[in-house]
């Protein structure tokens, strides 16, 4: 076989991001608190960067950086508790730390055997944030045996489990929703006819209860509708997530930490957008803001000069990227505000118009990936409240519709809220009611929007 060597030429188009473009993209992805942390980190790491106190930002400070960089693309299992510390079997889990601390404190006040206490503490460490036990007693006993080198008596494990289930809040230690409800009902006093009926419903007729087959429920239990209604009121008063009360303060704290990036004000029919910034004004530190007067005379001076230039260039690039981020956010929000002016004037979500990322890209000239970065995790402050920028993007139900999905969902919610709860509407009936209001919408779209809003199917909305 004859061998030959050929040389061929080919052209390939590729695009690479410069370090400044990468830095800008990363900053644009960050939320306001993350940017604040990054600024503090840069101030610590780069001596050429300094923060100026009492600086009044200029109105046009971000305008010069409004252009977009030229790019398109986006740049072990937990060890069982007890390992390494045979004296402590408690699983460490920050997700329910408030609940865990509260239950641990109660265990410490009980007068039970030390081994039972330690087993109870281990069980507590395996509760989820809602207070449910997600593992079997046998699997936890195996973990403890592996960690400590000694077998666990299952009778002691059951005693510890019973101890946990007796703690406050009522319902912790449950293995499922039915078990959780029974734990709470067992503590209710006095034992009235309605309470007795409520416990019987949960214990023996939970399937009928979950499907809201109230007529069959009353017939099989032999009770009248008034007794059934009172029993159902007791059941509705139960907490399906008993541990959530202990973690609510942590949730509230996280919600309170939402920091808007931009603000929108409506005045005389005009919408004004401004950057909300808690960042210090950054500038180049004076000793770095100058070129060497003389040429370096030796290696040491050359290295020093190179260091100064490197840090100054890094600082200038960071300041430029930060300003460009601000300019992009303002520009994108202005485009959103123009298209959703009715909402910003009224605060009515039904006034939101169909809008997608491509619309804002067309308005601003930015790439789709830039619009996505600029709106992900960002919030806008208005006189009516604080809203995520992503909220304003919604597709029309059909290509030729001028109604947004928000308006459709609000109309569906209004229809469901006004229905007779003893005879709730099916999705077909909701579709007919929507068409009577002038909305052209398919039943499958009704189902999709209903589920998106967390509205259960008709039979599960039924009351007596």
N, C-alpha and C positions, 0 to 999 in steps of 0.2 A: 504494500500500500504506500502510495506516494504522500509524503507529508509536506505541508506548506505552512508558512507563517504569514498571516495577513495583518495589516494595521488598518484600523477603521477609526474615523472621527465621528463623534456624536456630540450634540448639544443638549444640555440639560438645564432647565430653569429651576433655580432654587432661591429661597429667601431666608435670610437669617436676621434675627433680631439683634440690634445693638444692645450693649449693657444698659444704656439709658432707657431704651424701649422696654426692656424686661423689667427694670425698676418701676417704670410708670405703670405697666400692666399689673404688677404685684400690688402697688399702692392703690390702684383703682379697684382691685378686688376686695381690699380690706374695708371693714366697717370703721366707723368713727373712733371707737375705743381702741381698735387694733392700730389705727394710724397714730393715735396719741402714744401708744406703747412703742411704736417704731421710731417716732421722733425722739423719745427719751433714750432709746437704745442708740440711735445715731449720735445724739449729743454726748453720750458716755464714751462711744467708740472713736469718734472723730474729733480731734482737738482743733481742727480748722473750722468746725461748726459751732456757732454760739447762738443762744437765745437772747433776744432783746426784750427787756421788760418795758411795760407801759408804751408799747408801740401801737399807734393807731393805723390799722390797715387801710390802704388806699382803695377806692372803689374800683380802680382799673388794675388792681394788683394781679388778677388772674386772667385778664383779657389777652395779654401777649402770649400766653401759653396755651391758647385754646385749640391749636391745630393738633390733629391726631397723628401719632406715629404710623408709619406705613407697615402694617402687618395684618395678617388675617387669622392665624391660628393661636390656640391657647398654648402659650409656652409649656401571748402564749397562755394559752389557756392559763386561768388563775390557779395557783397552787392551792390545794385543800388547806383549810384552816388548821393550824396546829403544827405545820412544818416549821422547824426551827425554834419552836417555842411550845413545848409539851404542856406547860402550865396554862396556856391560853388557847382555847379551841374556837374562839369567836372569829367568824369570817369578817374581814374588813371590807366594808362596802359603803362608799361615800354617798351613794344614791339615796340612801334612806338614813343618813346619819342622825337626823333629829329624832326620828322614830326609834332608831336603835338606842340612842342615849336615854330616851324616856323609858323604854322597856327595861334596859339594863339597870336603871336606877330602881325600878320597882322590884326587880329580881334581888337586888342587894338588900332590900328591906324584908324579904321573906325569911321565914324560919324553917328552912328545909336543909336537907343534907348537902354538904359541899359539892359532892359529885353531881347531884341532881341540878344544882345551880349552874355548874359548868356546862352540863349538857344543855340546859335551857338557854344559856348564853350562846352556845353554838347554834342552836335552832334559830334564835333571834337574828343571828348573823346571816342566816339563809332566807330571811323574809324579803320579799320585794318591797319597793317603796309604798305599795298600797296595803301592805300588811299580810299578803298571802304567802303561804309556804309552797315553794315551787319544787321541792325535792321530797323524796320518801325518807322515812325514818331509817330504813335499812341502809340506804346509800350514805346517809350522814354518819351512821354508826360505823360503816366500813372506813370512811375517811378518818374518823377519830382513831380507829384501831391502827390504821397505817401510820398516822402521825405520832401516836403515843406508844405503840408496840403492845397494847393490851386490849383485849376484847371488851366490848360494851354490852352490858346486860340490856336486852331489849325491853325488859320490864321497867328498868330505870329510864330508858329512852322515852317510853310512853308516859311515865310520870312527869318527866321534864316537858313533854309536849302538852300535857294537860295543864301544867303550871303556866306555860306561855299563853294558852288559850283562855286563861282566867284573868289575864292582865287587861289593863285599859290602854287604848280604847276598845270597847267590845267589838269582837269580830276579827281581831288580829290572830294569826295562826291558822286561819281557815285555809282549806285546800281548794275550794271553789266558791262560786257565788252562793249557791244553795247553803253550803256549810257556813259561810259568813253570815247569812241572814238568820240562820237558826241560832248561832252563837249570840246574836244580838237579841233575838226574841226570847231566848231562855233567861235573859237577865231582866226582862220587863216585868214590872209589878204594878198593880195587883193582877192576878190572872182572871181577867174578865172573859165574857163569852166571845167578844170580838178578838181578843188576843189569842184565845184558844183556837179560834177559827183560822186566824192568821198563821199560827204555827202549823196547823194541820194542812193548810194550803201549801206552804213551803215544803213541808216534810213529805207529803203524800201525793200532791197534785201539782208539782212544780212544772211539769210539761204543759199542762193545761194553762197554768198561770203565764208561762213564757209565751204561749201562743194567743193569750187573751181570749180563750174560749170560756167566757164568763157564764153563759147560760148552762153549759154542760157542767161547769164547776159547781154552781149552786145546786143543780139537780143531783149530782153524785154525792155532794156533802149533805144534802137535805136541809139547806138553810135558805132564808128568804133574801131578797135583793138588798134590803137595808143592812142586814148583818154582813153580807158579802161586801157591800160598799165600805162599811166601817173597817172590816178586816183588811181590805185592799189599801185603805188610807194608812193603816199601821205599817203595812209592808212598804208602801212608798216612803215612809218616814225613815226607813233603814238606810244606812250608809254603805253602798256597795264597795267603797274604797276606804276602809277605816283608817288606814295609815296615811291617807292623803292630807288629813287635817294637820298632821305633824310636819309635813313637808310644804304646806301652803305658804308659810312665811318665806321659805327659800325661793319658791316660785315667784312670789310677789317681788322679792328682791331682784330676781333676774329680769322681770318685766320692767321694774323701775330703772334698770340700767340701759334701756333702749335710748340711744342718743341719735337725734336727727342730724343728717348731714347738710340738709338744705331747708330753707323756709320759703313759703309762698304766701304772699299777701294780696288780697283783692281790694283795689281802691278805684272807685268811679268806673267800674267795668273793666279795669285793667289788672293784669296779673303781674306781680313783681316777684322775682326769684332772687334770693340771696344765699350766700354760703354761711352755714352755721359752723363756726370754727372756735374750738377751745384751745387751739394750738398756739404756741408762742411764735413771734416773728423770728425767723431764722436769717442769719447772715454769716458771711465769712469773718472769722476772727482776724483782727487787724494785723497781727504778726504774720498771718498766712496770706493776707491780701496785698501782696506786693511781690515783684520779681526781684531777684538778687541784683544788687547794684554792680557787683563785680563778678567776673568769671571765677568759678571755683578753682582753687590753687592746688588742691590735692584730692585724694580719693575720699577722705572723710567729708570734705565740703561738698563734693559731688553727690555723695549718698544723702547728706542732709538736704541739699537742694531738691533732689529727686523725691525725698520723703514729703517735703513741703508741697511740691507740685501735685503729688499723688493725692494727698489729703485734701488739698484745695479743690482739685478736679472732682473728687468724690463728693465733697460738700456742695459744690455748684450743681452737680448732676442731681443730687437729692433734692435741693431746693427747687430746681427746675421741674423735676418730676412731681413734686408735691403741689406746685402751682398748677401744673398741667392737669393733675387729678381734680383740683378744685374747679378749674375752668370747664372740664368735661362734665362734671356733675351739674354745674349750673346750666350749661348748654342743653344737656339731656332733659333736665327738669323743666326748663323753659319750653321745650318742644312738647313734653307731656302736658304741661299746664295749658298750652294753647289748644291742644286737642281735647282736653278734659275741663275746659273753662267752666262749663255748667256745674260740674261737681264741686270745683273749688269755690264757686260762688254760693252753693246751697248746702254742700255736704251730703247730698242725697245720692246714695250708691246707684239708684235707679237711673240717674242722669249720666252715668258713665257710658261712653260710647265705645263701640268696637275699636280695638287698637292692638296692634301686635308690634314686636320688636322691629320688623321691617319698616313700619311706618315711621318710627323715630329715627331709624338709620337713614331713611330717605330725607327726613326733615333736617337732620344735623350734618349729614355727610360722613358720619362715623360708620365703622364696620359693625356688623351684627354682634361680633364677639365683644366689642367695646361697649355697646349698649347693654349687653348681658352683664358684663362686669360692673358697669356703672349703676345698675339697678339692684343687683343681688345683695341682699342684706342691708340695703340703705333705706332710710326713713326720711319723710318730709314732714315738717311741722307747719300746721296751718292754724287759723283762728278757731277751727272746729275740732282740732285734734291732731294726733300724729299717726301717719299712715305709711305702710311699706310701699315703696315705689312699684314693686311687682304687682300690687293690687290693681294698678291702673291698666294693666295689660289683660285684655279679654277678647276672645274671638266671637264673631257673630255666629249664631246657631246655623245659619245657612249663608252661602256666598252672597246672595242678593238681599239679605236682611240688613236693616239699619238699626237694629236693636241689639244691645250688648247682652252677654250672658248674665251680667249682674242684674240688669233690668228684668230679664226672664226669671231668674231665681227669686227675685223679690216678689214678682207677680205670683209665682207658685207658692211661696211662703204665705202670702196674703190669703190665697184661696184655701190653703190647708188650715190656717189660723181661724178662718171663718166657718169651717165645716162643722157639721153636727158630729161630735165625737162619739156618739152612740152608733152612728152610721158613717164612718169615715169614707172619704172618696178614694176610689181606685185610681191608678195612673191614667186609665182610659177616661174616667170622669174628669180628672184634672185637665187632660188634654182638651176635652170638649169645652170646659170652662175657660181655658186659655184662648181657644179659638173664638169663643163668644166675646172675649175682650179685644179681639183683633190680632192676637198673636198666632202666627203660623208656625207651629212647632209639632214635631213628631212625638209619639208616646215614648219611644226609646230615649229621646232627649229629655223628656220629663223625668224618666227614671234616673238618668245620669245626673241631672241637676238635683233631684231630691236626695239621692245618695250623697252627693257632694256636700249638701247642707246638713247632712246627718239626720234627715227626716225619715223615720221608719216607714215601712210599707203600711198600707191602710189598716189591715187587721191588727197590727201592733200599735196603732194609734187609738184603738177602740177603748172607750170607757163605758161604765154602766150608769 
